[in-house]
């Protein structure tokens, strides 16, 4: 039997894009440490084991330093070949109508926990001069997110952070890739309470296809990938149009009740 390629760590792996990324890793022969902040991660782990790899599920809140440390300790010193930092949270509605605790949870999960985990695992990779990192960013990071202001801002951070870290590591054998999907058919919009918005009711991409695009880009060492033709067009437009125009366009997609509005956006 050929040697296995090593260990992959996937966060937010209980559902959605993270679940599909973990399947990509398992099908490529990587053993897995998978994490999520919900009990469903144990059920997901059984699916991944069916691919013939060893899987260790970790139920931890990666929006806390304690949760990140719990995941890191589960590695037990094993070298990580792939880090797929996918854990994230959404939050809809107007910023001033949101609860402070919910705002903090989005920032702590999407930004703080991701940075802490990348720092711990990234240092180990640098010591070995080997590894691949995939961050799940978003095309949302390219535009001011009216009625999704905190979420879009966190994704702008991740998109930027990924490119910066990649540049810092360009003289090593460590690659950093940013996956930047658009609306994807996951539980995101339900959990973000955005099912009454145009974004929440829009046609969405298949998470398996999104994950495959991200996994393949990571394995090729590419800098980033925007999935889907319409998303590529939106990303290109975001670099050309004024920020106030982009904010107004986002408002028409993400404001509560916009699902009923079928006028051109």
C-alpha positions in Angstrom: 0.0 0.0 0.0 1.3 3.4 -0.9 2.1 5.8 1.9 -0.7 8.2 2.8 0.0 11.9 1.8 -0.3 13.1 5.4 -2.7 15.0 7.7 -5.2 17.6 6.7 -7.0 19.9 9.2 -10.4 21.2 8.1 -12.4 23.7 10.2 -16.1 24.2 9.8 -16.3 20.7 8.5 -19.7 19.6 9.8 -21.7 21.1 6.9 -21.5 23.2 3.7 -18.2 24.0 2.0 -16.1 22.8 4.9 -17.8 19.4 4.8 -17.2 19.2 1.0 -13.5 20.3 1.5 -13.0 17.4 4.0 -14.4 15.0 1.5 -11.9 16.3 -1.1 -9.1 15.7 1.3 -10.3 12.2 2.3 -10.7 11.2 -1.4 -7.1 12.3 -2.0 -6.0 10.0 0.9 -5.3 12.5 3.6 -6.1 11.5 7.2 -8.2 14.2 8.9 -8.6 16.3 12.0 -12.0 18.0 11.5 -13.5 20.7 13.7 -16.8 22.5 14.2 -18.6 24.0 17.1 -21.6 21.6 16.9 -22.1 17.9 17.7 -22.8 17.2 14.0 -19.0 17.1 13.5 -19.1 13.5 14.9 -21.7 12.4 12.3 -19.7 14.1 9.5 -16.6 12.2 10.7 -18.3 8.9 10.0 -18.9 10.0 6.4 -15.2 10.9 6.0 -14.1 7.6 7.5 -16.1 5.8 4.9 -13.5 7.1 2.4 -10.9 4.9 4.1 -8.9 7.5 6.1 -8.4 8.1 9.8 -10.6 10.9 11.1 -10.5 12.7 14.5 -13.5 15.0 15.1 -13.0 18.0 17.4 -16.1 19.8 18.7 -14.7 23.3 19.6 -15.6 26.9 19.4 -12.9 28.3 17.1 -14.0 31.8 17.9 -12.2 31.5 21.2 -8.5 31.1 22.0 -9.5 28.0 24.1 -11.2 26.4 21.1 -8.2 27.0 18.9 -5.9 25.5 21.5 -8.2 22.5 21.8 -7.9 21.9 18.1 -4.2 22.4 18.1 -3.7 20.0 21.0 -5.7 17.4 19.1 -2.9 17.4 16.5 -0.6 15.9 19.1 2.5 17.1 17.4 1.7 15.5 14.1 2.8 17.5 11.0 0.0 19.1 9.1 0.3 18.9 5.3 -2.9 20.8 4.6 -4.7 23.5 6.7 -8.1 24.4 5.3 -9.3 27.3 7.5 -13.0 27.4 6.6 -14.9 28.0 9.8 -17.0 31.1 9.6 -20.3 32.8 10.6 -22.7 35.1 8.9 -24.9 37.9 10.3 -27.6 39.7 8.5 -29.7 42.8 9.2 -28.7 46.4 10.0 -25.6 46.8 12.1 -27.2 48.9 14.8 -30.0 46.3 15.1 -27.6 43.5 15.8 -26.7 42.3 19.2 -23.1 43.0 20.4 -22.6 39.4 21.3 -23.5 38.3 17.8 -21.2 40.8 16.3 -18.3 39.7 18.4 -19.0 36.1 17.6 -18.7 36.7 13.8 -15.5 38.7 14.2 -14.0 36.2 16.6 -14.8 33.2 14.5 -14.1 34.6 11.0 -11.0 36.7 11.9 -9.5 36.1 15.3 -9.8 32.3 15.5 -8.7 31.9 11.9 -5.6 34.1 12.5 -4.7 32.3 15.7 -5.0 28.9 14.1 -3.0 29.9 11.0 -0.3 31.3 13.3 0.1 28.1 15.3 0.0 25.7 12.4 1.8 28.1 10.0 4.8 28.3 12.4 5.0 24.5 12.4 4.9 24.4 8.6 7.6 27.0 8.4 9.8 25.0 10.6 9.4 22.0 8.3 9.4 24.3 5.2 6.4 22.3 3.9 2.6 22.7 3.7 -0.4 24.2 2.0 -3.0 26.6 3.5 -6.4 27.3 2.1 -8.5 30.2 3.5 -12.2 30.4 2.7 -12.7 34.1 1.9 -15.5 35.4 -0.2 -16.4 37.8 -3.0 -18.3 39.5 -0.3 -15.0 40.9 0.8 -14.8 43.0 -2.3 -17.8 45.2 -1.6 -19.2 47.2 1.4 -21.9 44.8 2.8 -24.9 47.0 3.6 -27.1 44.9 6.0 -24.2 42.4 6.2 -21.6 45.0 7.2 -19.7 43.0 9.8 -19.6 39.7 7.8 -18.3 41.4 4.6 -15.7 43.3 6.6 -14.4 40.0 8.1 -14.2 38.5 4.6 -12.3 41.5 3.3 -9.8 40.9 6.1 -9.4 37.2 5.2 -9.0 37.9 1.5 -6.3 40.5 2.2 -4.6 38.4 4.9 -4.4 35.4 2.6 -2.6 37.4 -0.1 -0.3 39.1 2.4 0.7 35.8 4.0 1.3 34.2 0.7 3.7 37.0 -0.2 5.6 36.6 3.1 6.0 32.9 2.4 6.9 33.2 -1.3 10.5 32.1 -0.7 9.4 28.9 1.1 7.8 25.7 0.1 4.5 26.7 1.8 1.7 27.9 -0.4 -1.3 30.0 0.6 -4.6 30.0 -1.4 -7.8 32.0 -1.0 -11.1 30.5 -2.0 -13.6 33.2 -2.8 -17.0 31.9 -3.5 -20.3 33.8 -4.0 -23.7 32.7 -2.6 -23.5 28.9 -2.0 -26.2 26.4 -1.2 -25.4 25.9 2.5 -27.0 26.7 5.8 -25.3 30.1 5.9 -28.3 32.2 5.0 -30.6 30.4 7.4 -28.2 30.8 10.3 -27.6 34.5 9.3 -31.4 35.1 9.3 -31.3 36.2 5.7 -33.9 34.0 4.1 -36.1 37.0 3.4 -33.5 38.7 1.3 -32.7 38.5 -2.5 -29.3 37.0 -1.6 -31.0 34.4 0.6 -33.5 33.4 -2.2 -31.1 33.7 -5.1 -29.7 30.8 -7.2 -26.7 29.5 -5.4 -23.6 27.4 -6.2 -23.1 23.8 -5.4 -20.9 23.5 -2.3 -19.2 20.4 -3.7 -18.2 22.3 -6.8 -17.0 25.3 -4.8 -14.9 23.0 -2.6 -13.4 21.1 -5.5 -12.3 24.4 -7.1 -10.7 25.5 -3.9 -9.0 22.2 -3.2 -7.6 21.9 -6.7 -6.3 25.5 -6.6 -4.7 24.8 -3.3 -3.0 21.6 -4.5 -1.7 23.5 -7.6 -0.3 26.3 -5.3 -2.5 29.0 -6.9 -3.0 32.3 -5.1 -6.7 32.3 -5.2 -9.9 31.3 -7.0 -13.3 33.0 -7.5 -15.8 30.3 -8.2 -18.6 30.7 -10.8 -18.8 32.9 -13.9 -21.2 35.4 -12.4 -19.1 35.7 -9.3 -16.0 36.4 -11.4 -18.0 39.2 -13.1 -19.0 40.6 -9.7 -15.5 40.5 -8.4 -14.2 42.3 -11.5 -16.9 44.9 -11.2 -16.1 45.5 -7.6 -12.6 46.6 -8.5 -14.0 49.2 -10.9 -17.1 50.7 -9.3 -17.2 53.4 -6.5 -17.7 52.0 -3.0 -21.0 53.9 -2.5 -22.4 52.4 -5.6 -21.4 48.9 -4.4 -22.9 49.5 -1.0 -26.2 50.5 -2.5 -26.2 47.5 -4.8 -25.5 45.2 -1.8 -28.4 46.9 0.1 -30.8 45.9 -2.6 -29.7 42.3 -2.2 -29.3 42.0 1.5 -31.8 44.3 3.2 -34.6 42.4 5.0 -37.7 42.0 2.8 -35.8 42.3 -0.5 -36.8 38.7 -1.4 -40.2 40.2 -2.5 -38.5 42.9 -4.7 -38.0 41.6 -8.2 -37.0 45.0 -9.7 -33.5 45.2 -11.3 -30.8 45.5 -8.7 
